[in-house]
Amino acid sequence: MSQKEPNDQAPEPGKRSDDLGLLREFTGGISRYTESFRQQALEAARRAEDEQTMAMVDSSTQALQVQMERLVTFTLTRAARLAPAQQQELNELVRHQAGVELLRSTTATMERGMKAGWISKFLRWLAKHFQEVKKILRAILEWIFGLFGAALPRWIDALLNLADELKNAILGLIEELLGGDSDRLARQLSAQEVQWFDELAAVARLGRAYTSGGSSEAEA
């Protein structure tokens, strides 16, 4: 009998495992990162004394936080229902991806750069690091679903893509506020998104080739 996917209900009281320490640290880092991003973006708008842009930044950063928190909660709920040995293996995955360290250093640099009014190269760097965080979170979810022989649901990629679009919109507003070329930044961020999709397609092709090769060897 094949294993069923874990459901989305919260774990029972007293059932919370301590084997998810690194995953909880990583997802907590995502929450701190999005909150810091929101506060720094709002502060940039305040310094520019642009109430209209401040309202747009406020709305967009709130939406970004909501999307990422949904993904964080979903990830923790799924992981909490794994067996202890699987949770320990998941922690090892998080450890090797260095997601905690990435978030810590990115958040610190983001706060420094936003306060200093850095634009263009810095905002492209920030966008790229957000994609790396997305990549790690997606890999974690893909690994969890893979344990149950299931593919990653399409709505997860839809939420990740929406978060990317919100992030790009916010960075564009900041670039414009600080006197940069927002149109040029938009083109550069769009090119980053294309690269993201190309990477996903390459990974999918590699996975299919590996599965096909494994099947052929098993039949031989």
DABELFEN-V94685 format. One line per field, one symbol per residue. ss: DSSP state (~ for helix, > for strand, _ for the rest). phi: phi as a letter, one per 30 degrees, with the letter a starting at -180 (. if undefined). psi: psi as a letter, one per 30 degrees, with the letter a starting at -180 (. if undefined). A space follows every 50 residues. Layout:
ss: ???
phi: ???
psi: ???
//
This chain:
ss: ____________________~~~~~~~~~~~~~~~~~~~~~~~~~~~___ ~~~~~~~~~~~~~~~~~~~~~~~~~~~~~~___~~~~~~~~~~~~~~_~~ ~~~~~~~~~~~~~~~~____~~~~~~~~~~~~~~~~~~~~~~~~~~~___ ___~~~~~~~~~~~~~~~~~~~~~~~~____~~~~~~~~~~~~~~~~~~~ ~~~~~~~~~~~~~~~~~~~_
phi: .ddcdddcddddeicdccdcedddddddddddddddedddddddddddhc dddedddeddddddddddddddddddddddcddedddddddddddddhdd ddddddddddddddddidbheddddddddddddeddddddddddddecic ddedddddddddedddddddddddedecidcddddddddddddededddd dddddddddddddddddddd
psi: klklkklglkllkffkkgggeeeeeeeeeeeeeeeeeeeeeeeeeeefhj eeeeeeeeeeeeeeeeeeeeeeeeeeeeefglleeeeeeeeeeeeffhee eeeeeeeeeeeeeeefgkaceeeeeeeeeeeeeeeeeeeeeeeeeffggk lkkffeeeeeeeeeeeeeeeeeeeeeeggajeeeeeeeeeeeeeeeeeee eeeeeeeeeeeeeeeeeef.
//
